[in-house]
């Protein structure tokens, strides 16, 4: 799983779109999944929005999206390690 997380973080895409809102009228949001198809970038997959930057200049409004593969934020499973009683917080009075 760590390998897929590292691979996911090594691939990222900066995409700038016109306006601040999606086709459905909602603002772009971090942690949202978006479908990207680009032959020049050789990508055709659903990506996760890692960051959103809203821009306003003389050219109007734009949104810059930093996109990463979904597996970039896969959660590593917790190990089931038995608790050692001596590792518990214990206070010893002297």
ROSE-4610 file (N, C-alpha, C; in Angstrom, 1 decimal, always signed):
// ROSE-4610
residu = [X/X/X/X/X/X/X/X/X/X/X/X/X/X/X/X/X/X/X/X/X/X/X/X/X/X/X/X/X/X/X/X/X/X/X/X/X/X/X/X/X/X/X/X/X/X/X/X/X/X/X/X/X/X/X/X/X/X/X/X/X/X/X/X/X/X/X/X/X/X/X/X/X/X/X/X/X/X/X/X/X/X/X/X/X/X/X/X/X/X/X/X/X/X/X/X/X/X/X/X/X/X/X/X/X/X/X/X/X/X/X/X/X/X/X/X/X/X/X/X/X/X/X/X/X/X/X/X/X/X/X/X/X/X/X/X/X/X/X/X/X/X/X/X/X/X/X/X/X/X/X/X/X/X/X/X/X/X/X/X/X/X/X/X/X/X/X/X/X/X/X/X/X/X/X/X/X/X/X/X/X/X/X/X/X/X/X/X/X/X/X/X/X/X/X/X/X/X/X/X/X/X/X/X/X/X/X/X/X/X/X/X/X/X/X/X/X/X/X/X/X/X/X/X/X/X/X/X/X/X/X/X/X/X/X/X/X/X/X/X/X/X/X/X/X/X/X/X/X/X/X/X/X/X/X/X/X/X/X/X/X/X/X/X/X/X/X/X/X/X/X/X/X/X/X/X/X/X/X/X/X/X]
num = [1/1/1/2/2/2/3/3/3/4/4/4/5/5/5/6/6/6/7/7/7/8/8/8/9/9/9/10/10/10/11/11/11/12/12/12/13/13/13/14/14/14/15/15/15/16/16/16/17/17/17/18/18/18/19/19/19/20/20/20/21/21/21/22/22/22/23/23/23/24/24/24/25/25/25/26/26/26/27/27/27/28/28/28/29/29/29/30/30/30/31/31/31/32/32/32/33/33/33/34/34/34/35/35/35/36/36/36/37/37/37/38/38/38/39/39/39/40/40/40/41/41/41/42/42/42/43/43/43/44/44/44/45/45/45/46/46/46/47/47/47/48/48/48/49/49/49/50/50/50/51/51/51/52/52/52/53/53/53/54/54/54/55/55/55/56/56/56/57/57/57/58/58/58/59/59/59/60/60/60/61/61/61/62/62/62/63/63/63/64/64/64/65/65/65/66/66/66/67/67/67/68/68/68/69/69/69/70/70/70/71/71/71/72/72/72/73/73/73/74/74/74/75/75/75/76/76/76/77/77/77/78/78/78/79/79/79/80/80/80/81/81/81/82/82/82/83/83/83/84/84/84/85/85/85/86/86/86/87/87/87/88/88/88/89/89/89/90/90/90/91/91/91/92/92/92/93/93/93/94/94/94]
x = [+0.8/+0.0/+0.9/+2.0/+2.9/+3.4/+3.7/+4.2/+3.2/+1.9/+0.8/+0.7/+0.8/+0.7/+1.8/+3.1/+4.2/+4.0/+3.6/+3.4/+2.3/+1.3/+0.2/+0.7/+1.5/+2.0/+3.0/+3.7/+4.7/+4.0/+2.8/+2.0/+1.0/+1.2/+0.2/+0.1/-1.1/-1.4/-2.0/-1.5/-2.1/-3.0/-4.2/-5.2/-5.9/-6.0/-6.7/-8.0/-9.1/-10.4/-11.0/-11.9/-12.6/-13.6/-13.7/-14.7/-14.3/-15.1/-14.9/-15.9/-16.8/-17.9/-17.9/-18.3/-18.5/-19.8/-20.0/-21.2/-22.5/-22.4/-23.6/-23.8/-23.0/-23.1/-22.3/-21.8/-21.0/-19.6/-19.0/-17.6/-16.8/-15.6/-14.6/-14.2/-14.0/-13.7/-12.5/-11.7/-10.7/-11.3/-10.7/-11.1/-12.2/-12.5/-13.6/-12.9/-13.6/-13.1/-13.6/-12.7/-13.0/-12.5/-13.2/-12.8/-12.0/-10.8/-9.9/-9.5/-9.7/-9.2/-8.4/-7.1/-6.2/-5.2/-5.2/-4.3/-2.9/-2.7/-1.4/-0.7/-1.5/-1.0/-1.0/-1.5/-1.7/-2.4/-3.6/-4.3/-5.8/-6.4/-7.9/-8.4/-8.6/-9.0/-9.6/-10.1/-10.7/-9.6/-9.4/-8.4/-9.0/-8.2/-8.6/-8.1/-8.9/-8.5/-7.7/-6.4/-5.6/-5.6/-5.7/-5.8/-6.5/-7.2/-8.0/-7.5/-7.2/-6.9/-7.8/-8.6/-9.5/-8.7/-8.8/-8.0/-9.0/-8.6/-9.4/-8.4/-8.4/-7.6/-8.3/-7.6/-8.2/-8.8/-8.4/-9.0/-10.3/-10.6/-11.8/-11.5/-12.4/-12.2/-11.7/-10.9/-10.3/-10.1/-10.0/-9.7/-8.6/-7.5/-6.4/-6.6/-6.6/-6.7/-5.5/-5.0/-3.9/-4.5/-4.3/-4.9/-3.9/-4.3/-3.4/-4.3/-3.7/-4.4/-5.0/-6.2/-6.9/-6.0/-5.1/-4.3/-3.2/-3.0/-2.0/-2.3/-3.6/-4.0/-4.6/-4.3/-4.7/-4.2/-5.0/-4.7/-4.0/-2.9/-2.2/-2.9/-3.1/-3.8/-3.0/-3.7/-3.1/-2.7/-1.5/-1.1/-1.7/-2.1/-2.7/-1.6/-1.0/+0.1/-0.5/-0.2/-0.8/-0.1/-0.9/-0.4/+0.5/+1.6/+2.4/+2.1/+1.8/+1.3/+2.4/+3.7/+4.7/+4.8/+4.1/+4.2/+3.0/+2.1/+1.0/+1.5/+0.8/+1.3/+1.0/+2.0/+1.9/+2.8/+2.3/+3.1/+3.6/+4.9/+5.4/+5.8/+5.3/+5.7/+6.9/+7.9/+9.1/+9.1]
y = [-1.2/+0.0/+1.3/+1.2/+2.4/+2.7/+1.7/+1.9/+2.6/+2.2/+2.9/+4.4/+4.6/+6.0/+6.8/+6.3/+7.0/+7.3/+6.3/+6.4/+7.5/+7.5/+8.5/+9.9/+10.1/+11.4/+11.9/+11.0/+11.4/+11.9/+11.6/+12.0/+13.1/+14.3/+15.3/+16.2/+16.8/+17.6/+19.0/+20.0/+21.4/+21.7/+21.9/+22.2/+23.5/+24.4/+25.6/+25.6/+25.9/+25.9/+27.3/+27.6/+28.9/+29.0/+30.1/+30.3/+29.7/+30.0/+29.4/+28.2/+28.0/+27.0/+25.9/+24.8/+23.6/+23.8/+22.9/+22.9/+22.9/+22.3/+22.2/+23.4/+24.4/+25.6/+25.6/+24.4/+24.4/+24.8/+25.4/+25.7/+24.5/+24.6/+23.4/+23.3/+22.0/+21.7/+20.7/+20.9/+20.0/+18.6/+17.6/+16.2/+15.7/+16.5/+16.1/+15.3/+14.3/+13.5/+14.1/+14.2/+14.7/+13.7/+13.6/+12.7/+13.6/+13.2/+13.9/+13.0/+13.5/+12.8/+13.8/+13.4/+14.2/+13.3/+13.3/+12.5/+13.1/+14.4/+15.0/+14.7/+14.6/+14.2/+12.7/+12.0/+10.5/+10.1/+10.8/+10.5/+10.4/+9.3/+9.1/+8.4/+9.2/+8.6/+9.6/+9.1/+10.0/+10.4/+11.7/+12.2/+13.0/+13.1/+13.8/+15.2/+16.2/+17.6/+17.8/+18.1/+18.2/+19.7/+20.6/+22.0/+22.8/+23.9/+24.8/+26.2/+26.9/+28.3/+29.1/+30.0/+30.8/+32.1/+32.4/+33.5/+34.5/+35.8/+36.9/+37.9/+38.2/+39.2/+39.8/+40.6/+41.3/+40.4/+39.1/+38.1/+37.5/+37.8/+37.2/+36.2/+35.3/+34.3/+33.0/+32.4/+31.0/+30.3/+29.0/+28.1/+27.2/+27.2/+26.3/+25.1/+23.9/+22.7/+21.9/+21.5/+20.5/+19.2/+18.3/+16.9/+15.8/+14.8/+13.7/+12.4/+11.3/+10.0/+9.8/+9.1/+8.8/+8.0/+7.1/+6.3/+7.1/+8.4/+9.2/+9.4/+9.3/+9.5/+8.2/+7.0/+5.8/+5.8/+5.3/+5.2/+3.8/+3.8/+2.6/+1.9/+0.6/-0.1/-0.1/-0.1/-0.2/-1.6/-1.7/-3.1/-3.5/-4.7/-5.2/-5.7/-4.9/-5.3/-5.4/-6.5/-6.7/-5.6/-5.1/-4.1/-4.8/-4.2/-4.6/-3.8/-4.5/-3.9/-2.9/-3.2/-2.3/-1.0/-1.0/+0.2/+1.2/+0.7/+1.6/+2.7/+3.8/+4.9/+4.5/+4.2/+3.9/+4.8/+5.2/+6.0/+5.2/+5.3/+4.5/+5.5/+5.3/+6.2/+5.6/+6.5/+6.0/+6.1]
z = [+0.0/+0.0/+0.0/+0.7/+0.8/-0.6/-1.4/-2.8/-3.6/-3.5/-4.3/-3.8/-2.5/-2.0/-2.5/-2.5/-3.1/-4.6/-5.3/-6.7/-7.0/-6.2/-6.4/-6.1/-5.1/-4.8/-5.8/-6.5/-7.5/-8.8/-9.0/-10.2/-9.8/-10.3/-10.0/-11.2/-11.3/-12.5/-12.0/-12.6/-12.4/-13.6/-13.3/-14.3/-14.0/-15.0/-14.8/-15.7/-15.0/-15.7/-15.6/-16.6/-16.6/-15.5/-14.8/-13.8/-12.5/-11.5/-10.2/-9.9/-10.7/-10.5/-11.5/-11.1/-12.0/-12.8/-13.7/-14.6/-13.7/-12.6/-11.7/-10.8/-10.9/-10.1/-8.8/-8.4/-7.1/-7.3/-6.3/-6.3/-6.3/-6.9/-6.8/-5.4/-4.9/-3.5/-3.4/-2.4/-2.1/-1.7/-2.0/-1.7/-2.7/-3.7/-4.6/-5.7/-6.2/-7.4/-8.7/-9.7/-11.0/-12.0/-13.1/-14.2/-15.2/-15.5/-16.4/-17.6/-18.8/-20.0/-20.8/-21.0/-21.8/-22.5/-23.8/-24.5/-24.4/-24.3/-24.2/-22.9/-21.8/-20.5/-20.3/-21.2/-21.2/-19.8/-19.6/-18.4/-18.8/-18.3/-18.5/-17.2/-16.2/-14.9/-14.0/-12.9/-11.8/-10.9/-10.7/-9.8/-8.7/-7.6/-6.4/-6.4/-6.1/-6.0/-4.7/-4.8/-3.6/-3.1/-4.1/-3.7/-4.7/-4.3/-5.2/-5.0/-6.1/-6.0/-6.9/-6.4/-7.1/-7.6/-8.9/-9.4/-10.0/-9.9/-10.5/-11.0/-12.3/-12.9/-14.0/-14.8/-15.9/-16.9/-17.0/-17.9/-17.3/-16.1/-15.5/-14.4/-14.2/-13.1/-13.6/-12.9/-13.2/-11.9/-12.0/-10.9/-11.2/-10.4/-10.6/-9.6/-10.2/-9.5/-9.5/-8.3/-8.2/-8.0/-9.0/-9.0/-8.8/-8.0/-7.7/-7.8/-8.1/-8.1/-6.7/-6.7/-5.5/-4.5/-5.0/-4.1/-3.4/-3.7/-3.1/-1.6/-1.3/+0.1/+0.7/+0.2/+0.8/+2.3/+3.1/+4.5/+4.8/+5.4/+5.7/+6.9/+6.8/+7.8/+9.1/+10.2/+11.5/+11.8/+12.5/+12.9/+14.2/+14.3/+15.5/+16.4/+17.1/+18.0/+19.4/+20.1/+21.4/+22.3/+23.2/+24.2/+25.2/+25.5/+26.5/+27.8/+28.8/+30.1/+30.6/+30.3/+30.8/+30.0/+28.8/+28.0/+28.3/+29.2/+29.6/+30.5/+30.5/+31.4/+32.8/+33.5/+34.9/+35.8/+36.9/+37.8/+39.0/+39.2/+40.3/+41.4/+42.6/+43.7/+44.4/+44.7/+45.3/+46.8]
